Amino acid sequence: MTNRRKPQMSRAYRIEFLRSPVWFARRARWFRDEERFGTPLGCAACGMRATPAELELHHLTYRGVVRADTGWQAWEPHRDLVPLHPYCHELLHRLIDRDAVLSRHRTRRAASLFALHRLRAKLATIGEAP
């Protein structure tokens, strides 16, 4: 088991899927749903409020991301996407990628949630510094 994407999928995911109209529509729907639920928008790592334009969505799992003959499909469940500031998102990926247990021996969901918990704790201690 590994949380590392295959090089071809990783490249296609970043260059094609994350720039596709399918992803932008799914992203917009996620933020609309959050607004409808009445959830205040903010970064799941640092806790700061933010607008949709200031946030990225982290995939807890890629199961809903499908590359079909007709193009990309975005069937991620709502709960599989987590809002993060771009900087916090980068930190989360660094924690996962640099930890052998998180990157190779846990499911992506478990690794992401564990790394997010660690990142929250680290950012909270930084925020408490004078």
N, C-alpha and C positions, 0 to 999 in steps of 0.2 A: 504494500500500500504506500502510495506517495501523494503528496499534495503538489508536487511539481507537475506542471503541464508539459506535455510532449512539445518539443521545440516548434514543430509545424503548427500545432493547435494554438500554442501560445502566441505565435506571430499572427496567425489568422484571427485569433480572438481579439488581440490588441488593435491590429490594423484594420480588420474588416468589421467584426461584430461591434466593438465599442464606438465605431464611427457610422454605424448603419442606422437607417431610419427605424428599423425594428427595435434597436436598443433605445433610441431616443423616445420612441412611443412608449416603451415599457417603463422607462425611467420617469417620464411625465405622469404615467398612470400611477406609479408608486407614490409620487408626491401628492397627486390629487387624492388618492385613497387616504394618505396620512392626514391631509387637511380635512377630509370628510369625517374621519374618526375623531378629529379634534385634538390630535397629538401635536404638541409644540415641536417644531422642527429644530433639530440640533445635532451636533456631532456625538456619536455614541462613545467616542473615546475621551474627548476633553470636556464634553458637556456644554460647550458654548452654543448658544442659539445661532441659527444660520438660515439663510434663504436657500432654495433649491439650486440657485446659480453658484452658491458657495460650497456645495456639497457634492461628493461623489458617492456612489453606491457600491459597497463591497459585497461580493457574492460569497455566502457561506458555503454554497455548493454550486457546481456548474451543471447539475443534473438537468435543469430547465433550459440550458443553452444548447440548442441543437443546430447543427449545420446540415441542412437537407439539400436535395437537388434543386429545390426552388429558392434556396437562399437561407439566411439565418432565421431562426425562430427563437423567441424569448418566452419561455413558459415557466419562468421562475416563480415559485410561490412567494407571496408578499413577505413572509417571515424569513425568507432566504436572502434578503437584501438589507444591508445595514448602512445608514448614512454616516459619512465621515468627511472631515475636511481633507483636502488633498494631502497635506503634510501628515496628518494623523493616519491616513490611508497608507501612505508610504512607510511610516513607522510600523504599522501593523504587518505589512508584507515583509519588512526586514526582520521582525521578530520571528515570523513563521519560517522564512527562508534560511535564517542563520541558526536555527535550533534544530538539531538532527532529529529529535523526537517529534517536534511539531511538523517538520517538513516531510518526514518519511514514515512515521509509525502511528499516526492518528488520522482519523477521517478529516477532511477539509473543514467540516462544520466544527468538530471538536477542537481542532487546532486553531481555527479562527476565534472561537469563543474563549478559549484559554488565553490566547495572545491578546485579545481585546481586554480581558480581565487584568492581565499584567500591565498593559498599556495604560488603562484607567488608573491603576494604582501608582504607576510611575508619574503620570501627568498630574495626579492629585498631590503628590509630594513636592513636585516642582512648583505647583501653584501655591503651596503653603510657605515656600521659601520667602524670606524678607526681601 
